[in-house]
Amino acid sequence: MPDYTVSFRRSAEKELRKLDTKVQTRVLHAVEPLAKNPRPDGCKKL
């Protein structure tokens, strides 16, 4: 399976920058795996 690119809208980037550094890191570590597997087990399509 090919790797995907995870990108954020400008508005989401602004909101992410407002968060505490530790929280930013947690969010980015949670999102990074989505580039390899964008539909992990147990996810719900929104």
MOPAC internal coordinates of N, CA, C and O (Angstrom, degrees):
PM7 1SCF
backbone

  N    0.0000 0     0.00 0     0.00 0    0    0    0
  C    1.4530 1     0.00 0     0.00 0    1    0    0
  C    1.5359 1   108.26 1     0.00 0    2    1    0
  O    1.2310 1   119.97 1   -48.67 1    3    2    1
  N    1.3276 1   117.66 1   131.33 1    3    2    1
  C    1.4652 1   120.31 1  -179.93 1    5    3    2
  C    1.5256 1   111.65 1   -71.42 1    6    5    3
  O    1.2310 1   121.58 1   -25.11 1    7    6    5
  N    1.3193 1   114.58 1   154.89 1    7    6    5
  C    1.4592 1   119.66 1   175.69 1    9    7    6
  C    1.5209 1   109.42 1   -75.64 1   10    9    7
  O    1.2310 1   121.21 1   -31.54 1   11   10    9
  N    1.3081 1   115.29 1   148.46 1   11   10    9
  C    1.4514 1   122.48 1   176.88 1   13   11   10
  C    1.5221 1   108.89 1  -106.05 1   14   13   11
  O    1.2310 1   120.78 1   -10.14 1   15   14   13
  N    1.2922 1   116.12 1   169.86 1   15   14   13
  C    1.4586 1   121.75 1   175.27 1   17   15   14
  C    1.5170 1   108.34 1  -109.51 1   18   17   15
  O    1.2310 1   121.17 1   -51.90 1   19   18   17
  N    1.3102 1   115.36 1   128.10 1   19   18   17
  C    1.4586 1   120.37 1   176.44 1   21   19   18
  C    1.5217 1   106.86 1   -98.07 1   22   21   19
  O    1.2310 1   120.82 1   -54.36 1   23   22   21
  N    1.3161 1   116.04 1   125.64 1   23   22   21
  C    1.4563 1   120.00 1   179.08 1   25   23   22
  C    1.5222 1   109.21 1  -131.67 1   26   25   23
  O    1.2310 1   121.57 1   -22.44 1   27   26   25
  N    1.3121 1   114.61 1   157.56 1   27   26   25
  C    1.4603 1   121.63 1  -179.57 1   29   27   26
  C    1.5212 1   108.77 1  -116.36 1   30   29   27
  O    1.2310 1   120.96 1   -34.90 1   31   30   29
  N    1.3059 1   115.78 1   145.10 1   31   30   29
  C    1.4639 1   119.29 1   171.45 1   33   31   30
  C    1.5234 1   107.81 1   -68.87 1   34   33   31
  O    1.2310 1   121.21 1   -21.68 1   35   34   33
  N    1.3054 1   115.29 1   158.32 1   35   34   33
  C    1.4648 1   119.64 1   179.91 1   37   35   34
  C    1.5264 1   111.44 1   -57.23 1   38   37   35
  O    1.2310 1   120.56 1   140.07 1   39   38   37
  N    1.3136 1   116.53 1   -39.93 1   39   38   37
  C    1.4645 1   120.13 1  -179.46 1   41   39   38
  C    1.5313 1   111.03 1   -64.90 1   42   41   39
  O    1.2310 1   120.27 1   142.74 1   43   42   41
  N    1.3200 1   117.10 1   -37.26 1   43   42   41
  C    1.4594 1   120.59 1   178.14 1   45   43   42
  C    1.5257 1   110.70 1   -69.46 1   46   45   43
  O    1.2310 1   120.33 1   142.06 1   47   46   45
  N    1.3287 1   116.98 1   -37.94 1   47   46   45
  C    1.4700 1   120.30 1   176.69 1   49   47   46
  C    1.5233 1   110.87 1   -61.41 1   50   49   47
  O    1.2310 1   120.66 1   138.11 1   51   50   49
  N    1.3342 1   116.34 1   -41.89 1   51   50   49
  C    1.4643 1   120.06 1   178.85 1   53   51   50
  C    1.5240 1   110.80 1   -62.18 1   54   53   51
  O    1.2310 1   120.70 1   136.05 1   55   54   53
  N    1.3173 1   116.27 1   -43.95 1   55   54   53
  C    1.4610 1   120.18 1   179.64 1   57   55   54
  C    1.5245 1   110.77 1   -65.41 1   58   57   55
  O    1.2310 1   120.43 1   140.84 1   59   58   57
  N    1.3116 1   116.79 1   -39.16 1   59   58   57
  C    1.4603 1   120.81 1   179.33 1   61   59   58
  C    1.5249 1   110.67 1   -63.67 1   62   61   59
  O    1.2310 1   120.40 1   139.98 1   63   62   61
  N    1.3253 1   116.83 1   -40.02 1   63   62   61
  C    1.4745 1   120.80 1   179.19 1   65   63   62
  C    1.5271 1   112.31 1   -64.51 1   66   65   63
  O    1.2310 1   120.42 1   153.56 1   67   66   65
  N    1.3273 1   116.80 1   -26.44 1   67   66   65
  C    1.4671 1   120.76 1  -179.58 1   69   67   66
  C    1.5278 1   112.35 1   -74.76 1   70   69   67
  O    1.2310 1   120.85 1   161.34 1   71   70   69
  N    1.3305 1   115.98 1   -18.66 1   71   70   69
  C    1.4560 1   120.14 1  -177.35 1   73   71   70
  C    1.5290 1   111.57 1   -76.84 1   74   73   71
  O    1.2310 1   121.36 1   -20.69 1   75   74   73
  N    1.3199 1   115.00 1   159.31 1   75   74   73
  C    1.4532 1   121.92 1   174.92 1   77   75   74
  C    1.5307 1   108.83 1   -59.79 1   78   77   75
  O    1.2310 1   120.14 1   -32.00 1   79   78   77
  N    1.3251 1   117.34 1   148.00 1   79   78   77
  C    1.4567 1   122.02 1  -177.21 1   81   79   78
  C    1.5253 1   112.14 1   -56.11 1   82   81   79
  O    1.2310 1   120.15 1   139.46 1   83   82   81
  N    1.3214 1   117.31 1   -40.54 1   83   82   81
  C    1.4674 1   120.17 1   179.85 1   85   83   82
  C    1.5260 1   110.78 1   -64.05 1   86   85   83
  O    1.2310 1   120.46 1   140.22 1   87   86   85
  N    1.3180 1   116.72 1   -39.78 1   87   86   85
  C    1.4609 1   120.98 1   179.81 1   89   87   86
  C    1.5283 1   109.78 1   -69.34 1   90   89   87
  O    1.2310 1   120.04 1   139.62 1   91   90   89
  N    1.3211 1   117.52 1   -40.38 1   91   90   89
  C    1.4620 1   121.34 1   176.59 1   93   91   90
  C    1.5249 1   110.06 1   -56.32 1   94   93   91
  O    1.2310 1   120.96 1   133.60 1   95   94   93
  N    1.3224 1   115.77 1   -46.40 1   95   94   93
  C    1.4607 1   121.14 1  -179.58 1   97   95   94
  C    1.5204 1   110.93 1   -61.68 1   98   97   95
  O    1.2310 1   120.15 1   136.87 1   99   98   97
  N    1.3224 1   117.33 1   -43.13 1   99   98   97
  C    1.4651 1   120.97 1   179.53 1  101   99   98
  C    1.5296 1   111.07 1   -62.15 1  102  101   99
  O    1.2310 1   120.57 1   137.60 1  103  102  101
  N    1.3307 1   116.52 1   -42.40 1  103  102  101
  C    1.4607 1   120.92 1  -179.46 1  105  103  102
  C    1.5316 1   109.76 1   -64.46 1  106  105  103
  O    1.2310 1   120.54 1   132.83 1  107  106  105
  N    1.3172 1   116.57 1   -47.17 1  107  106  105
  C    1.4593 1   119.97 1  -178.07 1  109  107  106
  C    1.5297 1   111.71 1   -64.53 1  110  109  107
  O    1.2310 1   120.23 1   141.42 1  111  110  109
  N    1.3356 1   117.17 1   -38.58 1  111  110  109
  C    1.4693 1   120.03 1   177.31 1  113  111  110
  C    1.5319 1   111.18 1   -66.98 1  114  113  111
  O    1.2310 1   120.06 1   150.21 1  115  114  113
  N    1.3141 1   117.49 1   -29.79 1  115  114  113
  C    1.4641 1   120.62 1   178.14 1  117  115  114
  C    1.5226 1   111.61 1   -76.40 1  118  117  115
  O    1.2310 1   120.41 1   149.63 1  119  118  117
  N    1.3321 1   116.83 1   -30.37 1  119  118  117
  C    1.4621 1   121.46 1  -176.19 1  121  119  118
  C    1.5342 1   111.63 1   -85.96 1  122  121  119
  O    1.2310 1   119.83 1   146.80 1  123  122  121
  N    1.3148 1   117.92 1   -33.20 1  123  122  121
  C    1.4684 1   121.49 1  -176.27 1  125  123  122
  C    1.5285 1   113.81 1   -52.35 1  126  125  123
  O    1.2310 1   118.76 1   135.87 1  127  126  125
  N    1.3269 1   119.98 1   -44.13 1  127  126  125
  C    1.4725 1   119.75 1  -179.49 1  129  127  126
  C    1.5321 1   113.74 1   -61.72 1  130  129  127
  O    1.2310 1   119.91 1   161.15 1  131  130  129
  N    1.3196 1   117.77 1   -18.85 1  131  130  129
  C    1.4658 1   120.56 1   179.52 1  133  131  130
  C    1.5270 1   112.13 1   -65.87 1  134  133  131
  O    1.2310 1   120.01 1   160.64 1  135  134  133
  N    1.3284 1   117.59 1   -19.36 1  135  134  133
  C    1.4624 1   120.59 1   177.00 1  137  135  134
  C    1.5271 1   110.65 1   -69.17 1  138  137  135
  O    1.2310 1   120.32 1   150.12 1  139  138  137
  N    1.3164 1   117.00 1   -29.88 1  139  138  137
  C    1.4731 1   121.35 1   178.57 1  141  139  138
  C    1.5256 1   111.27 1   -88.32 1  142  141  139
  O    1.2310 1   120.86 1   139.97 1  143  142  141
  N    1.3411 1   115.96 1   -40.03 1  143  142  141
  C    1.4609 1   120.78 1  -176.55 1  145  143  142
  C    1.5307 1   108.34 1  -138.67 1  146  145  143
  O    1.2310 1   119.87 1   -89.76 1  147  146  145
  N    1.3331 1   117.86 1    90.24 1  147  146  145
  C    1.4610 1   121.10 1  -175.18 1  149  147  146
  C    1.5261 1   114.00 1   -70.73 1  150  149  147
  O    1.2310 1   120.08 1   166.64 1  151  150  149
  N    1.3102 1   117.45 1   -13.36 1  151  150  149
  C    1.4701 1   121.06 1   179.39 1  153  151  150
  C    1.5277 1   110.16 1  -128.61 1  154  153  151
  O    1.2310 1   119.99 1  -109.12 1  155  154  153
  N    1.3427 1   117.62 1    70.88 1  155  154  153
  C    1.4690 1   119.44 1  -178.48 1  157  155  154
  C    1.5240 1   111.43 1   -66.26 1  158  157  155
  O    1.2310 1   120.66 1   -21.39 1  159  158  157
  N    1.3264 1   116.35 1   158.61 1  159  158  157
  C    1.4602 1   121.50 1   178.66 1  161  159  158
  C    1.5278 1   109.96 1   -54.85 1  162  161  159
  O    1.2310 1   121.01 1   -42.67 1  163  162  161
  N    1.3141 1   115.67 1   137.33 1  163  162  161
  C    1.4597 1   121.31 1   176.45 1  165  163  162
  C    1.5179 1   114.57 1    87.64 1  166  165  163
  O    1.2310 1   119.74 1   177.19 1  167  166  165
  N    1.3385 1   118.10 1    -2.81 1  167  166  165
  C    1.4688 1   118.96 1  -179.10 1  169  167  166
  C    1.5299 1   109.32 1   -78.92 1  170  169  167
  O    1.2310 1   121.29 1   -25.10 1  171  170  169
  N    1.3141 1   115.15 1   154.90 1  171  170  169
  C    1.4572 1   121.40 1   177.39 1  173  171  170
  C    1.5184 1   108.47 1  -114.39 1  174  173  171
  O    1.2310 1   120.64 1   -43.67 1  175  174  173
  N    1.3131 1   116.38 1   136.33 1  175  174  173
  C    1.4546 1   120.38 1   176.87 1  177  175  174
  C    1.5219 1   108.02 1   -73.99 1  178  177  175
  O    1.2310 1   120.76 1   -51.82 1  179  178  177
  N    1.3153 1   116.16 1   128.18 1  179  178  177
  C    1.4670 1   120.71 1  -179.28 1  181  179  178
  C    1.5135 1   110.74 1   -99.56 1  182  181  179
  O    1.2310 1   120.10 1   180.00 1  183  182  181

